Amino acid sequence: MNKPSGSFAKPLRDLLGKAVGDAFRRQGFASAELVTRWSEIVGADVAARSQPVKIQWPRPAPAHASTASGGASGQEPGTLVLRVEGPAAIEIQHATDIICARINQFLGWRAIGRIALRQAPLRRATPKPLPKENPAAVAALAATLPDIADGDLRRALARLGAAVKRG
């Protein structure tokens, strides 16, 4: 018997990684991890009140100038632009040294030298409301299930099946 060749599903990160990576690079982010793992890097309290917008990198020095400071390959540290809500701006401003240290520790080199704050409402993802379940569909599916002694489990499986069919 012949096995199918090469028709396997690819992970979503492989398909979207390049497109998303290009968008992040245009904003100065070397990788998407600074944005996607923001709450892990700076902590839940700061992450709830701020969002990284972009990194502004200084213009490269002329070839004849010496690179006295910097991290990877003499690169001067950049400026991280954060979007913060108005009332939280002063608190985050006082914590910029700690935030810079955490980011640089996460990245493994001195990538960020300063933080610029932009006061604006945060862009939060709004969760989609769950569709209402159809009691008739749940009851019809519950009737097709095999004998299950636990009534709660039976109802949960029926609701799950109806949601999958609806989905």
GIWO-V563420 format. One record per pair of residues at least 4 apart in sequence whose C-alpha atoms are under 7 Angstrom apart, sorted by the first residue. I is the first residue (numbers start at 1). J is the second residue. D is the distance in whole Angstrom. If there is no record, write none. Layout:
i = <I,I>
j = <J,J>
d = <D,D>
This chain:
i = <10,11,12,13,16,17,18,19,20,21,21,21,22,23,24,24,24,24,25,25,27,27,28,28,28,29,29,32,33,34,35,37,38,38,39,39,39,41,41,41,42,42,42,42,43,44,45,46,47,49,49,49,50,50,50,50,50,51,51,51,51,52,52,52,53,53,53,54,54,55,55,55,55,56,56,56,57,57,58,58,61,67,69,69,70,70,70,70,70,71,71,71,71,71,72,77,77,77,77,78,78,78,78,79,79,79,79,79,80,80,80,80,81,81,81,82,82,82,83,83,83,83,83,84,84,84,84,84,84,84,84,85,85,85,85,85,86,86,88,89,90,91,92,95,96,96,97,98,99,100,100,100,100,101,102,103,104,104,104,104,104,105,134,135,136,137,137,138,138,138,138,139,140,141,141,141,141,142,142,142,148,150,151,152,153,154,155,156,157,158,159,160,161,162,163>
j = <14,15,16,17,20,21,22,23,24,25,31,32,26,27,28,29,31,32,29,30,54,55,54,55,56,54,55,36,37,38,52,41,42,47,43,44,47,102,103,106,46,47,99,102,47,48,49,50,51,84,85,88,82,83,84,85,122,82,83,84,122,81,82,83,81,82,83,80,81,78,79,80,81,78,79,80,78,79,76,78,65,74,74,76,74,75,76,77,110,75,76,109,110,111,109,110,111,112,113,111,112,113,114,112,113,114,115,116,112,114,115,116,115,116,117,116,117,118,117,118,119,120,122,88,89,117,118,119,120,121,122,89,119,120,121,122,119,120,92,93,94,95,96,99,100,115,101,102,103,104,112,113,114,105,106,107,108,109,110,111,112,109,138,139,140,141,162,142,158,159,162,143,144,145,158,161,162,154,155,158,154,154,155,156,157,158,159,160,161,162,163,164,165,166,167>
d = <7,7,6,5,6,6,6,7,6,6,7,6,6,7,7,5,7,6,5,6,5,6,6,5,6,7,6,6,5,6,6,6,6,6,5,5,5,6,6,7,6,6,6,6,6,6,7,6,7,6,6,6,6,6,4,7,7,6,5,7,7,6,5,6,5,5,6,6,5,6,6,4,6,6,5,6,4,6,7,6,6,6,6,7,5,5,5,6,7,6,7,5,5,7,7,6,5,5,5,6,5,6,7,6,6,5,5,7,6,7,5,6,6,5,6,6,5,6,6,5,6,6,7,7,6,7,6,5,6,7,7,6,6,5,5,6,5,7,6,6,6,7,6,6,6,6,6,6,6,6,6,7,7,6,6,6,6,5,5,6,6,7,6,6,6,6,6,6,5,6,6,6,7,7,5,7,7,7,7,5,6,6,6,6,6,6,6,6,6,6,6,6,6,6,6>
